[in-house]
Amino acid sequence: MQIKAIRTQVFSQGMDLVDFIIESAKDQCKEQSVLAITSKIVSLAEGRTISKTKIGKKELIQKECEHYLGEIGYNCHLAIRHGLLVPSAGIDESNSAKDEYILYPKDPFSSLEQIAEKIKKKLSLKRMGLMMTDSRTLPLRQGVVGVALAYNGFRAVKDMVGQKDLFGRCLRMTRINIVDALAASAVLLMGEGAEQCPLALIYDAPVTFTESTDPSELTISIEEDLYRPLYRNKLRP
């Protein structure tokens, strides 16, 4: 597998995102490649920003998230947004040209589907994957890693249940989260600061390309979540 981060001009609110992507990456986009797009430029394209003078951060987080779990220090608040356990409901204060909060897209899967359709049509590509990325922390670990907010055009999970392990025992629970592994790899090269690489292309990824996308294959209900005991008392009724 090969990953190439793509350095671009600075994306500004009001620019056409599809034209920006094609101008920046058209020569690198190929059949059976996977394009990673940082969620920040999708948010800017959709006008998902709000001035810090209009609303307090805590109030905004509580407004944006499905479940607010409380303040965790460092001026961060833990919340569940778009099925992810993330600090501050994914609201970002960095990489904003103005003194604004950048919010997650309202519907990442719908946004990405529209982007994918336009890009594949303009570049005459049939089998190409896309994913929208962000960064998050992991419990008991320093630092951030990439995660996928949405994906399109390939299977996100490889089901290993029923297959044999090294010694012939049948696997009963194992599923491989392919899309978040790819997102973590792509974001590692895209960077977190001034790298100016909001896009990355992945070649020869171990994915199964599809014509339709099923977001439910990746998610798990709160009731089934392994980490639910850590936050269940904070969930909204």
Salt bridges, closest charged atoms under 4 A:
ASP19 OD1 - LYS122 NZ 3.17
GLU64 OE1 - ARG48 NH2 2.71
GLU64 OE1 - ARG81 NH2 3.31
GLU66 OE2 - ARG81 NH1 3.01
ASP92 OD2 - LYS40 NZ 3.68
GLU93 OE1 - LYS52 NZ 3.10
GLU93 OE2 - LYS57 NZ 2.76
ASP99 OD1 - LYS52 NZ 3.26
ASP134 OD1 - LYS40 NZ 2.77
ASP159 OD2 - ARG175 NE 3.78
ASP165 OD2 - ARG169 NE 3.22
GLU217 OE1 - ARG155 NE 2.91
